[in-house]
Amino acid sequence: MITDLAFAVYPVTDIARSRAFYEETLGLKLGETFGDSWIEYQAGSATFAITNAFGSSVPASSVAFEVDDLDTQLAGLKSAGVPIQGGINDFPTCRMALITDPDGHTLCIHQKKS
């Protein structure tokens, strides 16, 4: 069951230029950074991220939905015939997997770690 919007992400071509725009021009508050290629901002209760980590193979934007139990959610999606792109990605603060909607858009199913 989806419980929240985990984050929205935009791919960028020049991370330094984009960081200056989002922080200095728009005034977004810096949240977490993960290396030099993933920067998160707090926008109210939501998280907005920019990245240059995916190259040109990603859509113009993407969204991540938060769930309580990633494994159960993915099992249900798989049994419903939803395409799952690869396996679960495990990071220090979260786990996530990518799925495909009926129009071919990539969506992220995300679970924060305790």
BAKOLDO-655567 format. One record per residue: residue number from 1; chain; x, y, z of N, C-alpha, C, CB in turn. Coordinates in pm, 1 decimal. Glycine has a CB too. Example, Ala and Ser with C-alpha at 12.3 -4.5 7.8 and 13.67 -1.06 7.14 Angstrom:
BEGIN
+-----+---+----------+----------+----------+----------+----------+----------+----------+----------+----------+----------+----------+----------+
:   k : c :      n_x :      n_y :      n_z :     ca_x :     ca_y :     ca_z :      c_x :      c_y :      c_z :     cb_x :     cb_y :     cb_z :
+-----+---+----------+----------+----------+----------+----------+----------+----------+----------+----------+----------+----------+----------+
:   1 : A :   1319.0 :   -569.0 :    780.0 :   1230.0 :   -450.0 :    780.0 :   1320.0 :   -330.0 :    780.0 :   1130.8 :   -447.3 :    904.6 :
:   2 : A :   1285.0 :   -225.0 :    708.0 :   1367.0 :   -106.0 :    714.0 :   1290.0 :      3.0 :    787.0 :   1408.4 :    -59.8 :    572.5 :
+-----+---+----------+----------+----------+----------+----------+----------+----------+----------+----------+----------+----------+----------+
***
This chain:
BEGIN
+-----+---+----------+----------+----------+----------+----------+----------+----------+----------+----------+----------+----------+----------+
:   k : c :      n_x :      n_y :      n_z :     ca_x :     ca_y :     ca_z :      c_x :      c_y :      c_z :     cb_x :     cb_y :     cb_z :
+-----+---+----------+----------+----------+----------+----------+----------+----------+----------+----------+----------+----------+----------+
:   1 : A :     83.7 :   -118.0 :      0.0 :      0.0 :      0.0 :      0.0 :     88.2 :    124.3 :      0.0 :    -95.3 :     -0.2 :    121.3 :
:   2 : A :     60.7 :    215.8 :    -88.3 :    135.4 :    341.1 :    -93.5 :     90.6 :    428.9 :     22.2 :    114.9 :    413.7 :   -230.1 :
:   3 : A :    188.6 :    480.4 :     97.0 :    157.8 :    562.1 :    214.6 :    191.5 :    708.7 :    197.4 :    230.8 :    509.3 :    333.1 :
:   4 : A :    277.8 :    741.9 :    100.5 :    321.7 :    880.3 :     87.3 :    399.1 :    895.0 :    -42.5 :    408.5 :    923.6 :    208.6 :
:   5 : A :    430.1 :   1017.2 :    -76.1 :    520.6 :   1045.4 :   -186.4 :    659.6 :   1054.0 :   -126.0 :    481.4 :   1178.1 :   -263.5 :
:   6 : A :    749.8 :    964.4 :   -163.5 :    885.2 :    963.3 :   -107.5 :    967.3 :   1079.0 :   -163.8 :    955.1 :    828.8 :   -137.2 :
:   7 : A :    970.8 :   1090.8 :   -296.8 :   1041.5 :   1202.1 :   -359.7 :   1005.8 :   1210.1 :   -506.6 :   1193.3 :   1187.5 :   -342.4 :
:   8 : A :   1033.1 :   1325.8 :   -564.9 :   1029.0 :   1344.6 :   -709.6 :   1170.9 :   1379.0 :   -751.2 :    925.6 :   1457.4 :   -752.9 :
:   9 : A :   1213.4 :   1333.9 :   -867.6 :   1350.6 :   1357.1 :   -912.7 :   1352.2 :   1405.6 :  -1057.3 :   1434.6 :   1229.0 :   -898.6 :
:  10 : A :   1441.7 :   1500.1 :  -1084.1 :   1465.1 :   1549.0 :  -1219.1 :   1609.9 :   1520.0 :  -1256.3 :   1433.4 :   1701.3 :  -1230.6 :
:  11 : A :   1633.5 :   1459.6 :  -1371.5 :   1771.1 :   1446.0 :  -1418.9 :   1819.4 :   1581.4 :  -1471.8 :   1781.6 :   1336.1 :  -1529.6 :
:  12 : A :   1944.0 :   1611.9 :  -1449.5 :   2003.0 :   1737.7 :  -1496.0 :   2133.1 :   1707.5 :  -1569.8 :   2028.5 :   1835.4 :  -1376.8 :
:  13 : A :   2174.6 :   1799.3 :  -1654.0 :   2298.0 :   1779.3 :  -1729.8 :   2419.1 :   1840.5 :  -1660.8 :   2283.6 :   1837.9 :  -1868.3 :
:  14 : A :   2399.3 :   1947.6 :  -1586.1 :   2509.4 :   2015.8 :  -1516.9 :   2468.8 :   2032.1 :  -1370.8 :   2542.4 :   2155.8 :  -1583.3 :
:  15 : A :   2518.6 :   1944.0 :  -1284.5 :   2474.0 :   1940.4 :  -1145.7 :   2507.0 :   2069.9 :  -1072.1 :   2537.3 :   1822.5 :  -1073.8 :
:  16 : A :   2623.9 :   2129.6 :  -1096.3 :   2661.7 :   2254.5 :  -1028.3 :   2568.9 :   2368.7 :  -1069.8 :   2808.7 :   2291.4 :  -1060.0 :
:  17 : A :   2542.6 :   2380.0 :  -1198.1 :   2453.4 :   2486.0 :  -1246.9 :   2312.4 :   2466.1 :  -1192.2 :   2450.9 :   2488.3 :  -1401.6 :
:  18 : A :   2265.4 :   2342.9 :  -1192.8 :   2130.7 :   2316.0 :  -1142.5 :   2123.0 :   2339.0 :   -991.8 :   2088.7 :   2172.3 :  -1176.1 :
:  19 : A :   2226.5 :   2299.7 :   -919.1 :   2228.3 :   2321.2 :   -774.2 :   2219.2 :   2470.1 :   -742.9 :   2355.9 :   2260.9 :   -711.4 :
:  20 : A :   2295.5 :   2551.7 :   -813.8 :   2289.2 :   2696.8 :   -793.3 :   2148.8 :   2749.7 :   -821.7 :   2391.9 :   2768.4 :   -883.2 :
:  21 : A :   2086.5 :   2700.4 :   -928.2 :   1951.2 :   2745.5 :   -960.9 :   1852.2 :   2710.8 :   -850.2 :   1905.4 :   2683.7 :  -1092.8 :
:  22 : A :   1849.6 :   2585.1 :   -808.4 :   1750.0 :   2542.5 :   -710.1 :   1774.9 :   2603.0 :   -571.7 :   1748.8 :   2391.0 :   -700.3 :
:  23 : A :   1901.3 :   2621.3 :   -533.6 :   1930.2 :   2678.0 :   -402.4 :   1927.8 :   2830.4 :   -402.5 :   2064.4 :   2629.6 :   -354.4 :
:  24 : A :   1996.6 :   2891.6 :   -496.7 :   2010.9 :   3037.2 :   -495.8 :   1893.5 :   3109.0 :   -561.9 :   2139.0 :   3076.1 :   -565.3 :
:  25 : A :   1848.8 :   3059.6 :   -675.4 :   1741.2 :   3127.3 :   -747.8 :   1604.6 :   3094.1 :   -689.3 :   1744.8 :   3089.5 :   -895.3 :
:  26 : A :   1578.1 :   2964.2 :   -667.1 :   1447.9 :   2924.9 :   -612.4 :   1444.5 :   2925.7 :   -460.5 :   1410.7 :   2788.0 :   -662.1 :
:  27 : A :   1559.4 :   2917.9 :   -396.3 :   1565.4 :   2921.5 :   -250.9 :   1525.3 :   2792.3 :   -181.8 :   1479.6 :   3029.8 :   -201.9 :
:  28 : A :   1539.2 :   2677.9 :   -250.1 :   1505.7 :   2551.4 :   -185.0 :   1608.3 :   2519.2 :    -76.6 :   1499.1 :   2436.9 :   -288.7 :
:  29 : A :   1559.6 :   2457.1 :     30.8 :   1645.5 :   2421.3 :    143.1 :   1712.4 :   2286.7 :    116.0 :   1564.5 :   2416.3 :    275.1 :
:  30 : A :   1845.5 :   2286.3 :    125.1 :   1922.7 :   2165.5 :    101.0 :   1886.8 :   2059.1 :    203.2 :   2072.9 :   2195.4 :    105.1 :
:  31 : A :   1863.7 :   1938.3 :    155.0 :   1837.7 :   1823.9 :    241.9 :   1961.6 :   1736.9 :    246.4 :   1714.8 :   1742.4 :    193.1 :
:  32 : A :   1956.4 :   1620.6 :    184.7 :   2068.7 :   1526.9 :    181.7 :   2140.2 :   1534.2 :     47.4 :   2020.4 :   1383.1 :    208.7 :
:  33 : A :   2268.3 :   1501.4 :     49.2 :   2342.9 :   1481.8 :    -74.8 :   2405.7 :   1343.6 :    -68.3 :   2451.9 :   1593.6 :    -95.7 :
:  34 : A :   2411.1 :   1279.0 :   -180.2 :   2471.7 :   1146.4 :   -189.9 :   2575.3 :   1153.2 :   -300.9 :   2363.9 :   1034.0 :   -217.9 :
:  35 : A :   2699.1 :   1177.8 :   -261.3 :   2805.0 :   1197.4 :   -358.1 :   2784.8 :   1328.9 :   -431.7 :   2810.3 :   1080.5 :   -456.6 :
:  36 : A :   2845.2 :   1338.0 :   -547.9 :   2835.7 :   1459.8 :   -628.1 :   2724.4 :   1453.7 :   -731.4 :   2966.6 :   1485.9 :   -697.1 :
:  37 : A :   2647.3 :   1344.3 :   -730.6 :   2551.4 :   1328.5 :   -839.8 :   2405.3 :   1319.1 :   -795.1 :   2586.0 :   1206.8 :   -917.8 :
:  38 : A :   2375.8 :   1330.9 :   -665.5 :   2236.9 :   1324.1 :   -617.7 :   2220.3 :   1425.1 :   -505.2 :   2199.7 :   1179.1 :   -568.9 :
:  39 : A :   2133.8 :   1522.5 :   -525.6 :   2111.2 :   1628.6 :   -427.1 :   1962.0 :   1636.8 :   -399.6 :   2166.6 :   1766.5 :   -477.2 :
:  40 : A :   1926.3 :   1635.0 :   -270.4 :   1785.8 :   1642.3 :   -230.2 :   1757.1 :   1774.6 :   -161.4 :   1749.6 :   1525.3 :   -137.5 :
:  41 : A :   1635.5 :   1823.1 :   -182.4 :   1586.7 :   1946.6 :   -121.4 :   1455.8 :   1918.6 :    -49.8 :   1568.4 :   2058.0 :   -227.5 :
:  42 : A :   1433.9 :   1988.0 :     58.4 :   1306.3 :   1979.7 :    128.2 :   1215.7 :   2090.2 :     73.9 :   1325.0 :   1992.4 :    283.6 :
:  43 : A :   1098.1 :   2050.9 :     34.6 :    997.0 :   2143.8 :    -16.2 :    870.1 :   2114.4 :     63.1 :    974.0 :   2128.1 :   -173.9 :
:  44 : A :    856.9 :   2178.0 :    179.1 :    747.8 :   2144.0 :    269.1 :    772.6 :   2005.1 :    323.4 :    610.3 :   2152.2 :    197.8 :
:  45 : A :    673.7 :   1918.9 :    314.6 :    690.6 :   1781.6 :    362.4 :    744.0 :   1688.9 :    253.3 :    558.1 :   1728.0 :    415.0 :
:  46 : A :    764.0 :   1740.9 :    133.3 :    809.1 :   1659.2 :     21.2 :    960.1 :   1672.0 :      1.2 :    735.2 :   1699.4 :   -106.9 :
:  47 : A :   1016.0 :   1576.9 :    -69.7 :   1156.2 :   1580.1 :   -108.5 :   1163.7 :   1588.6 :   -259.7 :   1232.7 :   1455.4 :    -55.7 :
:  48 : A :   1245.8 :   1680.7 :   -308.1 :   1270.9 :   1699.0 :   -450.4 :   1419.1 :   1674.3 :   -472.2 :   1227.7 :   1842.4 :   -500.1 :
:  49 : A :   1454.3 :   1594.1 :   -570.6 :   1594.8 :   1561.9 :   -596.5 :   1633.7 :   1597.7 :   -738.6 :   1621.4 :   1413.8 :   -571.0 :
:  50 : A :   1762.9 :   1630.0 :   -754.7 :   1821.8 :   1644.5 :   -887.6 :   1938.1 :   1546.5 :   -895.6 :   1869.0 :   1793.0 :   -915.3 :
:  51 : A :   1963.5 :   1497.0 :  -1015.9 :   2072.3 :   1400.8 :  -1033.4 :   2125.3 :   1403.5 :  -1175.5 :   2025.4 :   1260.0 :   -998.0 :
:  52 : A :   2252.0 :   1371.4 :  -1188.0 :   2310.3 :   1346.4 :  -1320.5 :   2364.4 :   1203.3 :  -1326.0 :   2423.7 :   1449.5 :  -1352.0 :
:  53 : A :   2316.1 :   1119.0 :  -1236.6 :   2368.0 :    982.7 :  -1222.6 :   2316.5 :    884.6 :  -1327.6 :   2333.8 :    930.8 :  -1087.3 :
:  54 : A :   2209.4 :    916.5 :  -1396.6 :   2147.1 :    818.4 :  -1484.7 :   2181.8 :    834.4 :  -1631.2 :   2001.0 :    825.0 :  -1469.5 :
:  55 : A :   2250.3 :    938.6 :  -1667.9 :   2279.6 :    961.2 :  -1808.6 :   2154.2 :   1000.2 :  -1884.2 :   2342.1 :    837.1 :  -1870.8 :
:  56 : A :   2149.0 :    971.2 :  -2011.7 :   2036.7 :   1016.2 :  -2094.5 :   1925.9 :    913.0 :  -2106.0 :   2085.6 :   1051.5 :  -2231.8 :
:  57 : A :   1934.1 :    802.5 :  -2031.8 :   1836.4 :    694.3 :  -2049.7 :   1715.7 :    706.8 :  -1957.4 :   1903.1 :    560.8 :  -2026.5 :
:  58 : A :   1705.5 :    814.2 :  -1880.9 :   1594.0 :    828.7 :  -1788.2 :   1490.7 :    924.9 :  -1844.2 :   1643.2 :    877.0 :  -1651.5 :
:  59 : A :   1367.4 :    916.7 :  -1793.6 :   1265.0 :   1010.8 :  -1837.7 :   1294.1 :   1151.3 :  -1788.1 :   1127.7 :    966.1 :  -1789.8 :
:  60 : A :   1217.7 :   1248.3 :  -1834.5 :   1237.9 :   1387.9 :  -1795.3 :   1217.5 :   1407.8 :  -1645.9 :   1143.4 :   1478.6 :  -1872.7 :
:  61 : A :   1136.0 :   1328.2 :  -1585.2 :   1116.2 :   1334.8 :  -1440.7 :   1063.8 :   1200.1 :  -1394.0 :   1018.2 :   1450.0 :  -1401.5 :
:  62 : A :   1067.0 :   1179.6 :  -1263.0 :   1017.1 :   1055.4 :  -1207.6 :    967.2 :   1081.2 :  -1066.9 :   1126.0 :    945.9 :  -1208.7 :
:  63 : A :    890.8 :    987.3 :  -1015.6 :    834.6 :   1000.6 :   -881.8 :    859.5 :    869.9 :   -807.0 :    681.5 :   1035.0 :   -887.2 :
:  64 : A :    874.0 :    881.8 :   -675.0 :    891.2 :    763.6 :   -590.8 :    779.8 :    761.0 :   -487.9 :   1030.7 :    762.7 :   -521.5 :
:  65 : A :    710.1 :    648.4 :   -481.1 :    602.2 :    630.8 :   -384.6 :    653.2 :    552.6 :   -264.8 :    481.8 :    559.0 :   -448.9 :
:  66 : A :    623.8 :    601.3 :   -145.1 :    664.9 :    536.1 :    -20.9 :    568.1 :    423.6 :     13.8 :    672.4 :    638.3 :     94.7 :
:  67 : A :    623.4 :    311.0 :     59.0 :    543.2 :    197.4 :    104.0 :    597.7 :    149.2 :    238.2 :    544.5 :     81.9 :     -1.6 :
:  68 : A :    512.8 :     77.1 :    312.4 :    554.4 :     21.1 :    441.3 :    638.6 :   -104.6 :    425.4 :    432.8 :     -9.8 :    526.0 :
:  69 : A :    607.4 :   -184.4 :    323.3 :    673.1 :   -313.9 :    305.4 :    702.4 :   -334.3 :    156.6 :    584.2 :   -430.5 :    361.4 :
:  70 : A :    824.6 :   -305.4 :    117.9 :    863.0 :   -311.4 :    -23.1 :    845.8 :   -451.5 :    -81.4 :   1007.2 :   -266.3 :    -39.7 :
:  71 : A :    886.9 :   -553.8 :     -7.2 :    878.7 :   -690.0 :    -59.1 :    734.6 :   -732.0 :    -87.7 :    941.9 :   -786.8 :     39.3 :
:  72 : A :    644.5 :   -703.0 :      5.4 :    503.3 :   -737.0 :    -13.4 :    443.9 :   -658.3 :   -129.3 :    423.6 :   -709.9 :    115.0 :
:  73 : A :    476.5 :   -528.9 :   -137.7 :    425.1 :   -444.3 :   -245.8 :    470.8 :   -496.7 :   -380.8 :    470.8 :   -298.7 :   -227.3 :
:  74 : A :    598.5 :   -530.6 :   -393.3 :    649.6 :   -580.8 :   -520.4 :    588.8 :   -715.5 :   -557.5 :    800.4 :   -592.6 :   -514.6 :
:  75 : A :    567.7 :   -801.8 :   -459.6 :    504.4 :   -930.9 :   -487.9 :    363.6 :   -909.9 :   -543.8 :    499.1 :  -1018.2 :   -360.2 :
:  76 : A :    289.3 :   -816.9 :   -485.4 :    155.1 :   -786.4 :   -534.4 :    157.0 :   -727.0 :   -674.5 :     85.7 :   -691.2 :   -439.8 :
:  77 : A :    251.7 :   -638.0 :   -700.0 :    263.6 :   -577.3 :   -833.0 :    302.3 :   -682.5 :   -936.7 :    367.7 :   -463.4 :   -831.4 :
:  78 : A :    394.9 :   -769.0 :   -900.4 :    437.2 :   -874.5 :   -992.4 :    320.7 :   -967.0 :  -1025.9 :    553.2 :   -955.3 :   -932.2 :
:  79 : A :    242.6 :  -1003.7 :   -924.6 :    128.1 :  -1092.3 :   -950.9 :     20.7 :  -1023.0 :  -1033.3 :     68.0 :  -1141.6 :   -819.6 :
:  80 : A :     19.4 :   -889.9 :  -1032.0 :    -75.5 :   -814.0 :  -1114.5 :    -22.6 :   -790.5 :  -1255.5 :   -106.9 :   -680.1 :  -1048.8 :
:  81 : A :     97.0 :   -842.3 :  -1283.9 :    152.6 :   -829.2 :  -1418.3 :    227.3 :   -699.6 :  -1444.4 :     44.4 :   -841.7 :  -1516.7 :
:  82 : A :    258.6 :   -624.7 :  -1339.0 :    331.8 :   -498.9 :  -1355.8 :    479.1 :   -531.0 :  -1382.8 :    316.6 :   -407.2 :  -1229.2 :
:  83 : A :    536.3 :   -474.6 :  -1490.6 :    677.8 :   -498.2 :  -1517.6 :    766.2 :   -436.0 :  -1409.1 :    715.5 :   -442.0 :  -1655.1 :
:  84 : A :    859.1 :   -516.2 :  -1356.2 :    955.2 :   -468.9 :  -1256.7 :   1091.3 :   -467.1 :  -1324.0 :    955.9 :   -559.6 :  -1127.4 :
:  85 : A :   1157.3 :   -351.0 :  -1316.9 :   1285.1 :   -331.0 :  -1384.9 :   1399.2 :   -372.0 :  -1292.1 :   1301.4 :   -183.2 :  -1429.8 :
:  86 : A :   1452.9 :   -489.4 :  -1312.0 :   1563.8 :   -536.1 :  -1229.1 :   1515.4 :   -577.9 :  -1092.2 :   1670.0 :   -428.2 :  -1215.9 :
:  87 : A :   1603.5 :   -567.3 :   -995.9 :   1569.9 :   -609.2 :   -860.7 :   1560.6 :   -492.2 :   -765.8 :   1671.2 :   -707.6 :   -810.1 :
:  88 : A :   1569.0 :   -523.4 :   -638.0 :   1563.6 :   -421.2 :   -533.4 :   1701.8 :   -358.6 :   -518.7 :   1515.2 :   -481.8 :   -397.7 :
:  89 : A :   1704.9 :   -227.1 :   -514.0 :   1827.7 :   -152.3 :   -488.6 :   1832.9 :   -119.5 :   -340.7 :   1834.9 :    -22.4 :   -575.4 :
:  90 : A :   1942.5 :   -154.3 :   -276.4 :   1958.0 :   -135.5 :   -132.6 :   2060.8 :    -25.3 :   -106.9 :   2000.7 :   -268.3 :    -63.4 :
:  91 : A :   2017.8 :     79.8 :    -35.8 :   2102.9 :    193.2 :     -2.5 :   2108.1 :    208.0 :    148.9 :   2051.2 :    323.6 :    -69.5 :
:  92 : A :   2200.6 :    288.5 :    201.5 :   2210.4 :    302.7 :    347.3 :   2081.7 :    350.0 :    415.5 :   2320.1 :    398.5 :    379.9 :
:  93 : A :   2004.0 :    434.8 :    350.2 :   1884.4 :    490.6 :    414.5 :   1752.7 :    436.2 :    361.8 :   1884.4 :    637.7 :    398.8 :
:  94 : A :   1758.6 :    357.5 :    252.9 :   1632.8 :    312.0 :    192.2 :   1655.1 :    191.1 :    103.0 :   1568.4 :    424.7 :    111.4 :
:  95 : A :   1543.1 :    134.1 :     58.6 :   1540.6 :     29.4 :    -43.4 :   1440.1 :     73.6 :   -147.8 :   1503.4 :   -112.3 :     17.2 :
:  96 : A :   1464.4 :     38.6 :   -273.8 :   1369.9 :     78.5 :   -378.1 :   1379.1 :    -13.8 :   -498.0 :   1395.2 :    222.7 :   -421.2 :
:  97 : A :   1272.0 :    -12.1 :   -576.0 :   1267.8 :    -85.9 :   -701.5 :   1192.9 :     -1.6 :   -803.3 :   1200.6 :   -225.7 :   -683.5 :
:  98 : A :   1224.2 :    -22.5 :   -929.2 :   1160.2 :     51.6 :  -1037.5 :   1058.0 :    -37.6 :  -1107.1 :   1265.4 :    103.3 :  -1138.8 :
:  99 : A :    943.6 :     21.6 :  -1138.1 :    838.3 :    -47.7 :  -1211.0 :    801.0 :     35.8 :  -1332.9 :    713.8 :    -73.2 :  -1120.1 :
: 100 : A :    721.9 :    -21.6 :  -1420.8 :    678.3 :     47.3 :  -1541.6 :    526.3 :     55.8 :  -1542.9 :    730.3 :    -24.9 :  -1668.4 :
: 101 : A :    473.3 :    176.9 :  -1567.4 :    327.9 :    191.9 :  -1576.0 :    280.6 :    155.2 :  -1717.1 :    285.1 :    337.5 :  -1539.8 :
: 102 : A :    149.2 :    152.7 :  -1742.2 :     98.4 :    110.4 :  -1873.2 :    147.2 :    193.5 :  -1991.8 :    -49.6 :    113.9 :  -1871.0 :
: 103 : A :    189.7 :    319.2 :  -1967.7 :    239.5 :    403.4 :  -2076.5 :    391.2 :    398.6 :  -2089.6 :    195.2 :    546.0 :  -2055.4 :
: 104 : A :    456.7 :    312.7 :  -2012.3 :    600.7 :    298.7 :  -2021.7 :    680.0 :    390.7 :  -1930.5 :    642.0 :    321.9 :  -2159.9 :
: 105 : A :    611.1 :    465.7 :  -1844.2 :    681.5 :    553.3 :  -1750.6 :    742.0 :    472.3 :  -1637.2 :    586.7 :    660.3 :  -1694.6 :
: 106 : A :    859.7 :    513.9 :  -1594.7 :    925.9 :    449.2 :  -1482.4 :    880.0 :    513.1 :  -1352.9 :   1079.0 :    457.9 :  -1495.8 :
: 107 : A :    838.4 :    429.5 :  -1258.3 :    800.1 :    474.2 :  -1124.9 :    887.0 :    400.2 :  -1024.2 :    647.5 :    449.6 :  -1097.5 :
: 108 : A :    914.0 :    465.6 :   -912.6 :    993.7 :    404.1 :   -807.6 :    902.6 :    368.7 :   -690.4 :   1108.6 :    498.6 :   -762.2 :
: 109 : A :    919.9 :    247.8 :   -639.4 :    852.2 :    206.5 :   -515.6 :    961.6 :    204.9 :   -409.1 :    778.9 :     63.0 :   -529.8 :
: 110 : A :    941.9 :    279.0 :   -301.9 :   1048.6 :    316.7 :   -208.0 :   1009.9 :    281.5 :    -65.2 :   1079.4 :    467.1 :   -218.5 :
: 111 : A :   1107.0 :    232.5 :     13.0 :   1084.5 :    206.8 :    154.2 :   1201.5 :    262.1 :    233.8 :   1065.8 :     55.5 :    181.0 :
: 112 : A :   1172.1 :    356.4 :    324.8 :   1275.5 :    408.2 :    413.5 :   1314.8 :    300.7 :    513.2 :   1227.4 :    535.5 :    486.5 :
: 113 : A :   1443.2 :    300.1 :    549.3 :   1489.0 :    209.7 :    653.8 :   1468.7 :    276.4 :    788.8 :   1637.7 :    170.6 :    633.1 :
: 114 : A :   1451.0 :    195.1 :    892.4 :   1431.0 :    248.4 :   1026.8 :   1555.3 :    316.1 :   1076.4 :   1390.1 :    139.1 :   1122.9 :
+-----+---+----------+----------+----------+----------+----------+----------+----------+----------+----------+----------+----------+----------+
***
